[in-house]
């Protein structure tokens, strides 16, 4: 795998575990099948204009509910995780609804509104992706990593298309510094046939700045493996396999790689004696390749938790405790 190529892999639960984890059919855990190459153009032409920004007072709860339950949305509003930045051109309007960051990732919800038939044609495809060039806003230097935006369900005409924005800290290209302001310029996707000859993303840009840092707590296994738990995710530095276990051909753009993950095997034991099961909180699983040929696995939660109230965690047969 070439170092200049970036792969973000959204992994999938084995189908039998999806069925076993669901309390009832309508609550099946759905992890969408996609492997996306984020090798994009290194630079944009200097002629690109900056998109128009405006204040956005109300959070689009319907859009945000694609990734968070109602209690989480209430907490996001109360906790200052709402952004409200917008950028638009003649084809699209993007609204950065919420943005949260921890030690491993920045995750945001972006409402994407098509303003013409070209834009609508682009996002009609299930699980559409939009690509970015990420630079540090304070210096203009390129971010050592990537920022990607993809949908988890199909577009419904007349409604904003809810997309998940991810900016991981550790990737094959290096380490991104989430403490610095990051500028995202959205770039043309040459691989999408719906793009035609129209530059749908010209002038679209968002600044990720003043993003609030989540609370977090760190838990360790007897062998020294680490779980870093924030309000919205669980990060695992030492998963059960590394990229050395995967054939290089399996990492080619457009191919899928599946692993079995049983959500029943992850339970959070709280200090008050209650137990929180992951199957009730799991939104998606992300995996990022690192320069060290390891993986970082992110369990993205669809609700907000208080890591300070967790006593210990059972993770796939191993107990993780505070030091």
MOWO-V944189 format. One record per residue. N is the residue number from 1. PSI is psi as a letter, one per 20 degrees, with the letter a starting at -180 (NA if undefined). Layout:
n = {N,N}
psi = {PSI,PSI}
This chain:
n = {1,2,3,4,5,6,7,8,9,10,11,12,13,14,15,16,17,18,19,20,21,22,23,24,25,26,27,28,29,30,31,32,33,34,35,36,37,38,39,40,41,42,43,44,45,46,47,48,49,50,51,52,53,54,55,56,57,58,59,60,61,62,63,64,65,66,67,68,69,70,71,72,73,74,75,76,77,78,79,80,81,82,83,84,85,86,87,88,89,90,91,92,93,94,95,96,97,98,99,100,101,102,103,104,105,106,107,108,109,110,111,112,113,114,115,116,117,118,119,120,121,122,123,124,125,126,127,128,129,130,131,132,133,134,135,136,137,138,139,140,141,142,143,144,145,146,147,148,149,150,151,152,153,154,155,156,157,158,159,160,161,162,163,164,165,166,167,168,169,170,171,172,173,174,175,176,177,178,179,180,181,182,183,184,185,186,187,188,189,190,191,192,193,194,195,196,197,198,199,200,201,202,203,204,205,206,207,208,209,210,211,212,213,214,215,216,217,218,219,220,221,222,223,224,225,226,227,228,229,230,231,232,233,234,235,236,237,238,239,240,241,242,243,244,245,246,247,248,249,250,251,252,253,254,255,256,257,258,259,260,261,262,263,264,265,266,267,268,269,270,271,272,273,274,275,276,277,278,279,280,281,282,283,284,285,286,287,288,289,290,291,292,293,294,295,296,297,298,299,300,301,302,303,304,305,306,307,308,309,310,311,312,313,314,315,316,317,318,319,320,321,322,323}
psi = {p,p,h,i,p,p,p,p,p,o,r,q,q,q,h,h,h,g,g,h,h,p,h,q,h,i,k,q,p,o,o,q,o,q,p,p,p,k,o,r,q,h,q,q,q,i,i,p,q,p,q,p,q,q,q,o,g,p,p,n,h,g,g,h,i,h,i,q,r,h,h,g,g,g,h,g,g,h,i,k,j,p,f,i,q,q,q,q,b,i,h,q,p,p,p,n,g,q,p,q,q,b,i,i,q,p,p,r,p,p,p,o,o,p,i,r,h,g,g,h,h,g,j,h,p,p,l,q,q,p,q,q,p,p,q,p,h,h,h,i,q,p,p,m,b,r,p,q,p,q,q,i,r,q,p,p,p,i,q,p,o,p,q,p,p,p,n,q,g,o,r,h,i,b,p,p,n,i,i,q,p,p,p,p,p,p,q,p,o,i,i,o,h,i,h,c,j,p,n,i,j,p,i,p,q,q,p,n,q,k,p,p,p,q,q,r,q,p,q,q,r,h,i,j,q,p,p,o,p,a,h,j,r,p,p,o,h,m,a,i,r,r,i,h,i,p,q,h,h,i,j,q,p,i,q,q,p,q,q,p,p,o,i,i,j,o,p,o,o,q,h,j,i,r,p,p,p,h,h,i,i,p,g,r,p,q,p,p,q,r,h,j,k,r,q,p,p,p,o,p,q,j,r,p,r,o,h,i,i,p,g,r,p,p,o,l,i,p,p,p,r,q,NA}
